[in-house]
Amino acid sequence: MNKEEILEKSRAEHKNKDIYEQEILKQAGTSAVIVMLVLAAFFSAMQIFAGGGINYGLWALVLSSNMTTFWVKYAKLRRKHELLMVILYTLLVSALSGCHLYNLITSSTIL
């Protein structure tokens, strides 16, 4: 097998996607989630110290990115660990969303 045949097989296997670029995108996604968690923690702490209570909606949004990641991983890999994380994150995001909606309804001046 010559160099050109090996390259052609690799391109066909990876569907002309650059493996290095895929790895960089994966690292960028991980970094983005970490930055989002740090900012959410900072904003949440500032809101609590200012007397505004906990913003459950903010945490539901932040954790929904992890929930979505695990949903995709479970759909593709079908591993028990991903299923456990899907269940955990889905329940957590649902509970936080419910708390946020409950707070909105109970504090609403038009309802």
C-alpha positions in Angstrom: 0.0 0.0 0.0 1.5 3.3 -1.0 1.2 6.7 0.7 -1.7 7.9 -1.6 -3.8 4.8 -0.8 -3.3 5.2 2.9 -4.3 8.9 2.7 -7.3 8.0 0.6 -8.4 5.4 3.1 -7.9 7.8 6.0 -10.0 10.5 4.2 -12.8 8.1 3.5 -12.7 6.9 7.1 -12.9 10.4 8.6 -15.1 11.8 5.8 -12.6 14.5 4.9 -12.7 15.9 8.5 -9.5 17.1 10.0 -8.8 15.1 13.2 -6.7 17.9 14.7 -9.5 20.4 14.1 -12.0 18.1 15.7 -9.8 17.8 18.8 -9.4 21.5 19.0 -13.2 22.0 18.7 -13.7 19.4 21.5 -11.3 21.3 23.8 -12.9 24.6 22.9 -16.3 23.2 23.9 -15.0 21.9 27.2 -13.4 25.3 27.9 -16.6 27.1 27.0 -18.6 25.0 29.5 -16.0 25.7 32.3 -16.1 29.4 31.6 -19.9 29.3 31.6 -19.9 27.5 35.0 -17.5 30.0 36.5 -19.5 33.0 35.3 -22.8 31.4 36.5 -21.2 30.8 39.9 -20.0 34.4 40.1 -23.3 35.9 39.0 -25.2 33.6 41.3 -23.0 34.5 44.3 -23.4 38.2 43.5 -27.2 37.8 43.3 -27.3 36.0 46.6 -25.2 38.6 48.3 -27.3 41.4 46.9 -30.4 39.8 48.5 -31.9 38.5 45.2 -32.0 34.8 46.1 -31.0 32.0 43.8 -31.6 32.3 40.1 -32.7 28.7 39.3 -33.2 29.6 35.6 -29.5 30.5 35.3 -28.4 27.1 36.7 -31.0 25.3 34.5 -29.5 26.9 31.4 -25.9 26.2 32.5 -26.5 22.6 33.3 -28.6 22.0 30.2 -25.4 22.1 28.1 -24.0 19.2 30.1 -27.3 17.4 29.9 -27.3 17.8 26.1 -23.8 16.6 25.8 -24.6 13.4 27.7 -27.8 12.9 25.7 -25.8 13.0 22.5 -23.1 10.7 23.9 -25.7 8.2 25.1 -27.5 8.2 21.8 -24.2 7.4 20.0 -22.4 5.2 22.5 -25.2 3.5 24.5 -23.0 3.2 27.6 -24.5 2.9 31.1 -22.4 5.7 32.5 -23.9 8.2 29.9 -27.4 6.9 30.7 -26.9 7.5 34.4 -25.6 11.0 33.7 -28.5 11.7 31.3 -31.0 10.8 34.0 -29.2 12.8 36.6 -28.8 15.9 34.5 -32.3 15.7 33.1 -33.8 15.5 36.6 -31.7 18.3 37.8 -32.4 20.6 34.9 -36.1 19.8 35.2 -36.2 20.5 38.9 -34.3 23.8 38.5 -36.6 24.8 35.6 -39.6 24.0 37.8 -38.3 26.0 40.7 -37.6 29.0 38.3 -41.1 28.8 36.9 -42.6 28.5 40.3 -40.7 31.6 41.5 -41.8 33.5 38.5 -45.5 32.6 39.0 -45.5 33.3 42.8 -43.7 36.6 42.4 -45.7 37.8 39.4 -47.8 40.9 39.8 -50.0 40.2 36.8 -51.1 36.6 37.8 
